[in-house]
Amino acid sequence: MGLNFYKHRVCFNVLANRVQNAREIDEAAEGHVLVGLLAKNYKTVEEAIQDLKRYDEVVHGSVSLGLGNGDPLQWRKVADICRFYPPPHVNQVFTAVGYTRAALNHEAPLINSLVSPSGQPGFVRISTGPLSEESPPALVPIDTAIAMVKDMGGNSIKFFPMKGLTTVEEFKAVAEACREANFCVEPTGGLNLANYGEILQIALQAGVPQIIPHIYSSIVDPHTGDTDVEQVKQLWRLTKKWVGACA
């Protein structure tokens, strides 16, 4: 398994609480998964790198370095981790994509760019950095946002927070634009087993070349903190169903 997200059209992103949990997740999804580790959970860059290496070995490289609930204050820690240990998949705010690509010093890792719903289909908010998110919102056409991300060396649009199906009309416009630009899309925020199929279907039917849905807290066991492996299996069954139906 491992590094399969580079070649699979759909590869979902879930959290792991322990190394064993990560191993079970990878097996349950038959490698069509990225295991998320969040910069916000680490006090230092060094601590994060040590953990990344441990998880990396178990899931054969299929790890995703996240901010932590889209926290823009974590952008520098994410970039600094990448400087010393580049994960294959990196989550980043819009304003820090170029800095992060330079920190990686090569083209291989996928860097997504966090943009937020604007309230108007066809437009997204790109002011997602620590200072800009506190400023008047910068709303731009999704086509322009994608072009800007490409200019900065990014590979994907992370649409967050979706709030489940609340912003689905906006997501449809994002998916269409990603198809036109041959760009990856990552729907994030409020995804669960009840709405995952509909959100995935929208992206598949739009013709998006690569889709990385993030399903986080909704499938985490509140008692253990582990991601529920049985629910990962259900996600994988849903994924196979919709990929097959939209082929």
MIDRENMI-691859 format. One line per field, with one value per residue: x, y negated, z of N, C-alpha, C in turn. Coordinates in nm, 2 decimals. Last residue first. Example, Ala and Ser with C-alpha at 12.3 -4.5 7.8 and 13.67 -1.06 7.14 Angstrom:
BEGIN
n.px = [1.28, 1.32]
n.py = [0.22, 0.57]
n.pz = [0.71, 0.78]
ca.px = [1.37, 1.23]
ca.py = [0.11, 0.45]
ca.pz = [0.71, 0.78]
c.px = [1.29, 1.32]
c.py = [0.00, 0.33]
c.pz = [0.79, 0.78]
// end
This chain:
BEGIN
n.px = [-1.81, -2.00, -2.01, -1.75, -1.75, -1.95, -1.85, -1.61, -1.71, -1.85, -1.64, -1.50, -1.68, -1.68, -1.42, -1.44, -1.61, -1.44, -1.26, -1.28, -1.00, -0.97, -1.07, -1.23, -1.47, -1.54, -1.41, -1.47, -1.62, -1.64, -1.38, -1.33, -1.27, -1.21, -1.15, -1.00, -0.98, -0.89, -1.04, -1.39, -1.64, -1.88, -1.91, -1.73, -1.85, -2.10, -2.02, -1.92, -2.16, -2.31, -2.15, -2.14, -2.36, -2.34, -2.08, -1.96, -1.82, -1.75, -1.50, -1.40, -1.30, -1.06, -0.95, -0.70, -0.75, -0.81, -0.97, -1.22, -1.24, -1.25, -1.49, -1.67, -1.61, -1.71, -1.98, -2.04, -2.00, -2.22, -2.41, -2.33, -2.32, -2.44, -2.37, -2.10, -1.94, -1.71, -1.48, -1.31, -1.16, -0.86, -0.73, -0.39, -0.13, 0.09, 0.26, 0.15, 0.01, -0.19, -0.33, -0.42, -0.60, -0.78, -0.88, -1.00, -1.21, -1.36, -1.32, -1.29, -1.29, -1.15, -1.31, -1.13, -0.93, -0.88, -0.75, -0.51, -0.36, -0.35, -0.54, -0.75, -0.89, -1.04, -1.35, -1.49, -1.76, -1.94, -2.21, -2.16, -2.05, -1.79, -1.59, -1.23, -0.93, -0.62, -0.45, -0.22, 0.05, 0.22, 0.57, 0.76, 0.92, 1.12, 1.13, 0.97, 0.98, 0.84, 0.59, 0.55, 0.52, 0.30, 0.10, 0.00, -0.26, -0.42, -0.29, -0.25, -0.14, 0.03, 0.16, 0.40, 0.63, 0.96, 1.13, 1.22, 1.02, 0.79, 0.80, 0.76, 0.50, 0.37, 0.44, 0.31, 0.03, -0.12, -0.30, -0.51, -0.66, -0.81, -0.80, -0.49, -0.31, -0.15, 0.00, -0.07, 0.08, 0.18, 0.42, 0.34, 0.23, 0.46, 0.63, 0.47, 0.47, 0.73, 0.76, 0.58, 0.71, 0.93, 0.80, 0.69, 0.92, 1.03, 0.84, 0.64, 0.39, 0.12, -0.13, -0.11, -0.05, -0.19, -0.21, -0.41, -0.35, -0.54, -0.63, -0.64, -0.55, -0.78, -0.90, -0.80, -0.52, -0.53, -0.64, -0.44, -0.24, -0.35, -0.37, -0.10, -0.04, -0.34, -0.52, -0.57, -0.82, -0.84, -0.92, -0.95, -0.91, -0.98, -0.80, -0.46, -0.20, -0.14, -0.23, -0.05, 0.14, 0.04, 0.09]
n.py = [-0.58, -0.61, -0.37, -0.34, -0.54, -0.45, -0.21, -0.28, -0.45, -0.27, -0.12, -0.31, -0.37, -0.12, -0.12, -0.33, -0.21, -0.03, -0.19, -0.51, -0.66, -0.70, -0.79, -0.64, -0.78, -0.87, -0.76, -0.94, -1.03, -1.30, -1.42, -1.36, -1.32, -1.48, -1.36, -1.42, -1.34, -1.42, -1.53, -1.58, -1.54, -1.57, -1.32, -1.35, -1.55, -1.44, -1.20, -1.31, -1.41, -1.17, -1.02, -1.17, -1.20, -0.99, -0.98, -1.32, -1.64, -1.88, -1.94, -1.94, -1.83, -1.90, -1.84, -1.90, -2.00, -2.08, -2.30, -2.18, -2.06, -2.29, -2.39, -2.19, -2.22, -2.48, -2.44, -2.26, -2.41, -2.58, -2.39, -2.31, -2.41, -2.21, -1.95, -2.02, -2.25, -2.32, -2.57, -2.45, -2.29, -2.30, -2.24, -2.17, -2.24, -2.53, -2.72, -2.97, -2.93, -2.76, -2.96, -3.12, -2.94, -2.92, -3.18, -3.20, -3.02, -3.14, -3.49, -3.60, -3.80, -3.86, -4.02, -4.24, -4.03, -3.79, -3.66, -3.78, -3.67, -3.39, -3.33, -3.34, -3.48, -3.37, -3.25, -3.22, -3.19, -3.01, -3.10, -3.28, -3.23, -3.15, -2.89, -2.92, -2.73, -2.61, -2.41, -2.13, -1.99, -1.69, -1.66, -1.72, -1.94, -2.10, -2.26, -2.31, -2.58, -2.65, -2.56, -2.74, -2.99, -2.93, -2.90, -3.09, -3.17, -2.95, -2.70, -2.35, -2.01, -1.78, -1.47, -1.34, -1.54, -1.61, -1.74, -2.00, -2.15, -2.07, -2.20, -2.46, -2.45, -2.40, -2.64, -2.83, -2.77, -2.78, -2.98, -2.88, -2.58, -2.37, -2.17, -2.15, -2.12, -1.80, -1.59, -1.26, -0.96, -0.71, -0.57, -0.32, -0.31, -0.28, -0.50, -0.72, -0.70, -0.78, -1.02, -1.18, -1.18, -1.34, -1.58, -1.67, -1.72, -1.93, -2.14, -2.10, -2.02, -1.92, -1.96, -2.11, -1.94, -1.62, -1.37, -1.14, -0.92, -0.86, -0.57, -0.32, -0.09, 0.04, -0.05, 0.13, 0.07, -0.19, -0.14, 0.01, -0.18, -0.37, -0.23, -0.20, -0.47, -0.66, -0.81, -0.96, -1.08, -1.07, -1.11, -0.91, -0.93, -0.87, -0.79, -0.70, -0.79, -0.91, -0.74, -0.55, -0.56, -0.23, 0.12]
n.pz = [-1.32, -1.12, -1.00, -0.90, -0.71, -0.55, -0.44, -0.33, -0.12, 0.04, 0.13, 0.27, 0.47, 0.60, 0.70, 0.88, 1.06, 1.17, 1.29, 1.41, 1.55, 1.90, 2.14, 2.31, 2.32, 2.07, 1.77, 1.48, 1.27, 1.30, 1.28, 0.96, 0.64, 0.34, 0.01, -0.25, -0.59, -0.92, -1.14, -1.16, -1.28, -1.16, -1.05, -0.84, -0.68, -0.62, -0.48, -0.24, -0.14, -0.11, 0.06, 0.30, 0.47, 0.66, 0.75, 0.70, 0.71, 0.84, 0.64, 0.29, -0.02, -0.23, -0.56, -0.82, -1.16, -1.42, -1.45, -1.48, -1.22, -1.07, -1.14, -1.04, -0.76, -0.72, -0.77, -0.56, -0.34, -0.35, -0.28, -0.02, 0.23, 0.39, 0.42, 0.62, 0.63, 0.49, 0.58, 0.29, 0.04, -0.10, -0.41, -0.50, -0.53, -0.55, -0.65, -0.70, -0.93, -0.83, -0.68, -0.89, -1.02, -0.81, -0.80, -1.06, -1.03, -0.82, -0.78, -0.43, -0.15, 0.14, 0.42, 0.63, 0.86, 0.97, 0.78, 0.76, 0.97, 0.91, 0.60, 0.43, 0.20, 0.00, -0.05, -0.38, -0.62, -0.70, -0.49, -0.20, 0.04, 0.04, 0.20, 0.17, 0.11, 0.16, -0.07, -0.05, -0.20, -0.24, -0.30, -0.54, -0.59, -0.33, -0.10, 0.12, 0.12, -0.11, -0.03, 0.18, 0.05, -0.11, 0.09, 0.26, 0.20, 0.24, 0.46, 0.40, 0.43, 0.23, 0.17, 0.21, 0.42, 0.47, 0.71, 0.71, 0.61, 0.72, 0.96, 0.87, 0.78, 1.02, 1.16, 1.01, 1.05, 1.28, 1.26, 1.12, 1.16, 1.06, 1.25, 1.19, 0.97, 0.88, 0.67, 0.61, 0.48, 0.35, 0.40, 0.52, 0.76, 0.92, 0.86, 0.93, 1.21, 1.26, 1.13, 1.28, 1.53, 1.47, 1.39, 1.63, 1.78, 1.62, 1.65, 1.95, 2.04, 1.84, 1.74, 1.52, 1.31, 1.30, 1.06, 0.88, 0.63, 0.34, 0.15, 0.02, 0.14, 0.23, 0.45, 0.64, 0.64, 0.75, 1.00, 1.12, 1.14, 1.30, 1.54, 1.59, 1.65, 1.73, 1.60, 1.29, 1.06, 0.70, 0.37, 0.07, -0.26, -0.59, -0.79, -0.71, -0.72, -0.48, -0.28, -0.23, -0.04, 0.06, 0.00]
ca.px = [-1.71, -1.96, -2.13, -1.80, -1.65, -1.97, -1.98, -1.61, -1.62, -1.92, -1.75, -1.43, -1.64, -1.80, -1.46, -1.35, -1.67, -1.56, -1.21, -1.35, -1.09, -0.93, -1.00, -1.09, -1.42, -1.52, -1.47, -1.37, -1.59, -1.76, -1.44, -1.25, -1.37, -1.16, -1.25, -0.95, -1.07, -0.85, -0.94, -1.27, -1.52, -1.83, -1.99, -1.71, -1.71, -2.09, -2.09, -1.83, -2.05, -2.36, -2.18, -2.02, -2.35, -2.47, -2.13, -1.99, -1.85, -1.89, -1.58, -1.37, -1.41, -1.06, -1.04, -0.75, -0.70, -0.74, -0.83, -1.18, -1.24, -1.13, -1.37, -1.66, -1.58, -1.57, -1.91, -2.06, -1.91, -2.09, -2.42, -2.32, -2.26, -2.49, -2.43, -2.18, -2.05, -1.83, -1.56, -1.34, -1.28, -0.93, -0.82, -0.53, -0.18, 0.00, 0.31, 0.23, 0.12, -0.09, -0.27, -0.32, -0.48, -0.71, -0.82, -0.89, -1.11, -1.29, -1.38, -1.24, -1.36, -1.11, -1.29, -1.24, -0.95, -0.94, -0.89, -0.61, -0.39, -0.37, -0.42, -0.75, -0.82, -0.90, -1.27, -1.44, -1.66, -1.85, -2.15, -2.19, -2.19, -1.81, -1.72, -1.36, -1.02, -0.75, -0.47, -0.35, 0.01, 0.10, 0.46, 0.68, 0.79, 1.11, 1.25, 0.99, 1.04, 0.99, 0.65, 0.56, 0.63, 0.43, 0.13, 0.13, -0.15, -0.40, -0.38, -0.19, -0.25, 0.04, 0.04, 0.35, 0.52, 0.85, 1.07, 1.31, 1.16, 0.82, 0.81, 0.89, 0.61, 0.35, 0.48, 0.45, 0.09, -0.03, -0.18, -0.41, -0.61, -0.79, -0.93, -0.57, -0.30, -0.26, 0.03, -0.11, 0.05, 0.05, 0.43, 0.42, 0.14, 0.35, 0.68, 0.51, 0.34, 0.67, 0.84, 0.56, 0.58, 0.95, 0.88, 0.60, 0.82, 1.10, 0.86, 0.76, 0.45, 0.26, -0.12, -0.16, 0.06, -0.21, -0.15, -0.38, -0.37, -0.43, -0.65, -0.70, -0.45, -0.70, -0.93, -0.94, -0.57, -0.47, -0.71, -0.57, -0.22, -0.31, -0.50, -0.18, 0.02, -0.22, -0.49, -0.53, -0.72, -0.89, -0.83, -1.00, -0.83, -1.04, -0.89, -0.61, -0.26, -0.09, -0.32, -0.15, 0.16, 0.13, 0.00]
ca.py = [-0.55, -0.73, -0.42, -0.25, -0.55, -0.58, -0.22, -0.19, -0.50, -0.38, -0.06, -0.25, -0.48, -0.17, -0.02, -0.34, -0.32, 0.02, -0.12, -0.38, -0.66, -0.63, -0.89, -0.60, -0.72, -0.97, -0.71, -0.92, -0.88, -1.22, -1.39, -1.36, -1.28, -1.47, -1.41, -1.38, -1.39, -1.36, -1.42, -1.62, -1.50, -1.69, -1.35, -1.25, -1.57, -1.57, -1.19, -1.24, -1.50, -1.28, -0.97, -1.15, -1.29, -1.02, -0.87, -1.20, -1.52, -1.83, -2.01, -1.93, -1.88, -1.83, -1.91, -1.82, -2.03, -1.96, -2.33, -2.26, -1.98, -2.20, -2.46, -2.22, -2.09, -2.45, -2.53, -2.22, -2.31, -2.64, -2.46, -2.22, -2.49, -2.35, -1.99, -1.92, -2.24, -2.29, -2.45, -2.43, -2.37, -2.24, -2.33, -2.13, -2.13, -2.43, -2.59, -2.95, -3.02, -2.71, -2.85, -3.18, -2.99, -2.80, -3.12, -3.28, -3.00, -3.01, -3.38, -3.59, -3.70, -3.87, -3.90, -4.22, -4.15, -3.89, -3.61, -3.81, -3.81, -3.44, -3.33, -3.24, -3.54, -3.33, -3.35, -3.16, -3.27, -3.06, -3.00, -3.30, -3.26, -3.29, -2.94, -2.90, -2.85, -2.63, -2.55, -2.19, -2.10, -1.77, -1.66, -1.60, -1.94, -2.01, -2.26, -2.17, -2.51, -2.68, -2.49, -2.60, -2.97, -2.96, -2.79, -3.03, -3.27, -3.00, -2.81, -2.48, -2.10, -1.89, -1.55, -1.34, -1.44, -1.64, -1.60, -1.89, -2.19, -2.03, -2.06, -2.43, -2.48, -2.31, -2.51, -2.83, -2.76, -2.67, -3.00, -2.96, -2.69, -2.48, -2.24, -2.13, -2.23, -1.90, -1.68, -1.39, -1.05, -0.77, -0.70, -0.33, -0.33, -0.19, -0.36, -0.70, -0.67, -0.65, -0.91, -1.15, -1.11, -1.21, -1.50, -1.63, -1.62, -1.81, -2.08, -2.15, -2.14, -1.90, -1.86, -2.17, -2.02, -1.76, -1.41, -1.28, -0.93, -0.93, -0.66, -0.44, -0.19, 0.10, -0.12, 0.12, 0.20, -0.17, -0.23, 0.07, -0.05, -0.41, -0.28, -0.08, -0.40, -0.58, -0.85, -0.84, -1.10, -1.05, -1.16, -0.99, -0.88, -0.90, -0.91, -0.68, -0.73, -0.97, -0.85, -0.52, -0.65, -0.35, 0.00]
ca.pz = [-1.41, -1.20, -1.06, -1.00, -0.82, -0.63, -0.50, -0.44, -0.23, -0.03, 0.05, 0.15, 0.38, 0.53, 0.60, 0.76, 0.98, 1.10, 1.18, 1.41, 1.43, 1.78, 2.05, 2.29, 2.44, 2.17, 1.89, 1.59, 1.28, 1.29, 1.41, 1.08, 0.74, 0.48, 0.12, -0.12, -0.48, -0.80, -1.16, -1.09, -1.35, -1.22, -1.17, -0.94, -0.74, -0.69, -0.61, -0.34, -0.17, -0.20, -0.07, 0.23, 0.36, 0.60, 0.67, 0.78, 0.64, 0.86, 0.74, 0.43, 0.06, -0.10, -0.47, -0.71, -1.02, -1.40, -1.43, -1.59, -1.34, -1.05, -1.17, -1.18, -0.83, -0.69, -0.85, -0.70, -0.37, -0.37, -0.41, -0.13, 0.12, 0.39, 0.29, 0.56, 0.72, 0.41, 0.63, 0.43, 0.06, 0.02, -0.34, -0.47, -0.62, -0.49, -0.64, -0.58, -0.93, -0.92, -0.61, -0.79, -1.09, -0.86, -0.69, -1.02, -1.13, -0.79, -0.85, -0.57, -0.23, 0.00, 0.34, 0.54, 0.78, 1.06, 0.81, 0.66, 0.97, 1.05, 0.68, 0.53, 0.31, 0.00, 0.03, -0.25, -0.55, -0.80, -0.57, -0.34, 0.04, 0.04, 0.13, 0.25, 0.08, 0.22, -0.03, -0.07, -0.11, -0.28, -0.21, -0.52, -0.64, -0.44, -0.19, 0.07, 0.24, -0.10, -0.15, 0.21, 0.15, -0.17, 0.00, 0.30, 0.20, 0.10, 0.43, 0.43, 0.44, 0.32, 0.16, 0.08, 0.40, 0.38, 0.68, 0.76, 0.57, 0.58, 0.96, 0.93, 0.68, 0.91, 1.21, 1.01, 0.91, 1.26, 1.34, 1.05, 1.24, 0.97, 1.24, 1.31, 1.06, 0.88, 0.77, 0.57, 0.59, 0.33, 0.35, 0.40, 0.65, 0.93, 0.84, 0.79, 1.13, 1.31, 1.09, 1.14, 1.51, 1.52, 1.29, 1.51, 1.82, 1.64, 1.52, 1.88, 2.10, 1.88, 1.85, 1.64, 1.37, 1.31, 1.19, 0.92, 0.78, 0.40, 0.26, -0.04, 0.09, 0.13, 0.33, 0.62, 0.60, 0.61, 0.90, 1.10, 1.06, 1.16, 1.47, 1.56, 1.54, 1.77, 1.74, 1.37, 1.17, 0.83, 0.47, 0.18, -0.14, -0.46, -0.81, -0.70, -0.84, -0.60, -0.32, -0.34, -0.15, 0.08, 0.00]
c.px = [-1.75, -1.86, -2.10, -1.92, -1.69, -1.87, -1.99, -1.74, -1.62, -1.84, -1.82, -1.54, -1.58, -1.77, -1.59, -1.39, -1.57, -1.62, -1.33, -1.32, -1.15, -1.04, -0.95, -1.00, -1.27, -1.46, -1.44, -1.45, -1.49, -1.74, -1.57, -1.34, -1.31, -1.28, -1.18, -1.04, -1.02, -0.93, -0.90, -1.17, -1.39, -1.70, -1.94, -1.79, -1.69, -1.96, -2.08, -1.89, -1.95, -2.25, -2.23, -2.05, -2.23, -2.46, -2.26, -2.05, -1.87, -1.92, -1.72, -1.46, -1.38, -1.18, -1.05, -0.85, -0.77, -0.67, -0.75, -1.03, -1.18, -1.12, -1.25, -1.53, -1.57, -1.53, -1.76, -1.98, -1.92, -1.99, -2.29, -2.33, -2.25, -2.44, -2.48, -2.23, -2.15, -1.95, -1.68, -1.38, -1.33, -1.04, -0.88, -0.60, -0.33, -0.06, 0.22, 0.29, 0.21, 0.03, -0.16, -0.25, -0.37, -0.58, -0.73, -0.81, -0.99, -1.18, -1.30, -1.31, -1.32, -1.18, -1.25, -1.22, -1.08, -0.97, -0.96, -0.75, -0.51, -0.41, -0.45, -0.63, -0.83, -0.82, -1.13, -1.37, -1.62, -1.74, -2.06, -2.13, -2.24, -1.96, -1.74, -1.48, -1.16, -0.82, -0.61, -0.35, -0.13, 0.07, 0.34, 0.56, 0.70, 0.96, 1.24, 1.11, 1.06, 1.05, 0.80, 0.62, 0.65, 0.54, 0.27, 0.17, -0.01, -0.27, -0.33, -0.30, -0.20, -0.08, 0.04, 0.23, 0.47, 0.75, 0.95, 1.26, 1.25, 0.96, 0.85, 0.91, 0.74, 0.47, 0.48, 0.51, 0.24, 0.05, -0.08, -0.29, -0.49, -0.72, -0.90, -0.69, -0.37, -0.23, -0.08, -0.08, 0.02, 0.01, 0.30, 0.42, 0.21, 0.26, 0.56, 0.55, 0.38, 0.55, 0.79, 0.64, 0.55, 0.82, 0.90, 0.68, 0.73, 1.01, 0.93, 0.76, 0.57, 0.32, 0.03, -0.14, 0.02, -0.10, -0.15, -0.32, -0.32, -0.45, -0.52, -0.73, -0.51, -0.60, -0.85, -0.98, -0.72, -0.52, -0.66, -0.66, -0.35, -0.30, -0.47, -0.31, -0.06, -0.16, -0.36, -0.48, -0.68, -0.78, -0.89, -0.90, -0.88, -0.95, -0.95, -0.69, -0.40, -0.16, -0.27, -0.23, 0.06, 0.15, 0.09]
c.py = [-0.57, -0.71, -0.54, -0.30, -0.46, -0.59, -0.33, -0.20, -0.41, -0.44, -0.16, -0.18, -0.42, -0.28, -0.06, -0.24, -0.35, -0.09, -0.07, -0.31, -0.52, -0.66, -0.83, -0.71, -0.68, -0.91, -0.81, -0.87, -0.85, -1.07, -1.30, -1.32, -1.26, -1.44, -1.39, -1.43, -1.33, -1.43, -1.35, -1.50, -1.55, -1.66, -1.48, -1.28, -1.47, -1.58, -1.32, -1.23, -1.44, -1.37, -1.08, -1.11, -1.26, -1.11, -0.90, -1.09, -1.40, -1.71, -1.96, -2.00, -1.85, -1.89, -1.83, -1.90, -1.93, -1.96, -2.20, -2.28, -2.05, -2.10, -2.38, -2.29, -2.12, -2.32, -2.51, -2.31, -2.26, -2.53, -2.53, -2.28, -2.41, -2.43, -2.13, -1.96, -2.14, -2.29, -2.44, -2.57, -2.35, -2.34, -2.25, -2.24, -2.10, -2.34, -2.49, -2.82, -3.00, -2.80, -2.78, -3.06, -3.05, -2.85, -3.00, -3.23, -3.08, -2.98, -3.25, -3.48, -3.71, -3.76, -3.93, -4.11, -4.13, -4.02, -3.70, -3.76, -3.84, -3.59, -3.39, -3.23, -3.45, -3.39, -3.29, -3.27, -3.20, -3.15, -3.06, -3.19, -3.28, -3.33, -3.09, -2.95, -2.82, -2.75, -2.57, -2.34, -2.15, -1.87, -1.74, -1.61, -1.83, -2.00, -2.16, -2.15, -2.36, -2.60, -2.52, -2.53, -2.82, -2.94, -2.81, -2.92, -3.21, -3.09, -2.88, -2.59, -2.24, -1.98, -1.65, -1.43, -1.45, -1.52, -1.62, -1.75, -2.07, -2.05, -2.01, -2.27, -2.44, -2.33, -2.40, -2.69, -2.75, -2.67, -2.89, -2.98, -2.76, -2.60, -2.37, -2.22, -2.20, -2.02, -1.79, -1.48, -1.19, -0.86, -0.77, -0.46, -0.35, -0.19, -0.26, -0.55, -0.64, -0.61, -0.78, -1.03, -1.08, -1.12, -1.36, -1.54, -1.58, -1.69, -1.94, -2.08, -2.20, -2.03, -1.85, -2.08, -2.08, -1.84, -1.56, -1.29, -1.06, -0.95, -0.74, -0.54, -0.31, 0.00, -0.07, 0.05, 0.19, -0.04, -0.20, -0.01, 0.01, -0.28, -0.31, -0.12, -0.28, -0.51, -0.78, -0.88, -0.96, -1.06, -1.15, -1.01, -0.97, -0.84, -0.96, -0.80, -0.70, -0.92, -0.93, -0.64, -0.63, -0.43, -0.12]
c.pz = [-1.56, -1.31, -1.15, -1.07, -0.94, -0.74, -0.60, -0.51, -0.35, -0.15, -0.03, 0.06, 0.25, 0.43, 0.53, 0.66, 0.86, 1.01, 1.10, 1.28, 1.43, 1.67, 1.92, 2.22, 2.43, 2.30, 2.01, 1.71, 1.39, 1.30, 1.41, 1.21, 0.87, 0.57, 0.25, -0.02, -0.35, -0.68, -1.03, -1.10, -1.29, -1.31, -1.24, -1.07, -0.85, -0.76, -0.69, -0.48, -0.26, -0.23, -0.16, 0.08, 0.26, 0.47, 0.60, 0.69, 0.73, 0.78, 0.74, 0.52, 0.21, -0.01, -0.34, -0.62, -0.92, -1.26, -1.41, -1.58, -1.46, -1.17, -1.16, -1.22, -0.98, -0.77, -0.84, -0.80, -0.51, -0.40, -0.45, -0.27, -0.01, 0.28, 0.28, 0.43, 0.66, 0.50, 0.54, 0.49, 0.20, 0.05, -0.22, -0.39, -0.60, -0.59, -0.57, -0.56, -0.81, -0.93, -0.70, -0.72, -1.00, -0.93, -0.73, -0.90, -1.10, -0.90, -0.83, -0.64, -0.37, -0.07, 0.19, 0.44, 0.70, 0.99, 0.91, 0.70, 0.87, 1.06, 0.82, 0.62, 0.43, 0.12, 0.04, -0.18, -0.42, -0.74, -0.68, -0.43, -0.10, 0.06, 0.15, 0.16, 0.14, 0.17, 0.03, -0.02, -0.14, -0.17, -0.27, -0.42, -0.59, -0.47, -0.30, -0.02, 0.20, 0.01, -0.14, 0.09, 0.17, -0.08, -0.06, 0.20, 0.22, 0.10, 0.30, 0.40, 0.47, 0.31, 0.27, 0.06, 0.26, 0.37, 0.60, 0.73, 0.61, 0.54, 0.82, 0.94, 0.74, 0.81, 1.10, 1.06, 0.92, 1.13, 1.33, 1.13, 1.16, 1.04, 1.15, 1.31, 1.19, 0.98, 0.77, 0.69, 0.53, 0.45, 0.33, 0.33, 0.52, 0.81, 0.84, 0.76, 0.98, 1.23, 1.14, 1.09, 1.37, 1.50, 1.34, 1.41, 1.71, 1.69, 1.53, 1.74, 2.02, 1.93, 1.91, 1.76, 1.51, 1.38, 1.19, 1.06, 0.82, 0.55, 0.29, 0.07, 0.03, 0.06, 0.21, 0.49, 0.56, 0.56, 0.76, 0.99, 1.02, 1.08, 1.33, 1.49, 1.50, 1.64, 1.79, 1.50, 1.22, 0.93, 0.61, 0.29, -0.02, -0.35, -0.68, -0.72, -0.83, -0.72, -0.44, -0.37, -0.26, -0.05, 0.00]
// end
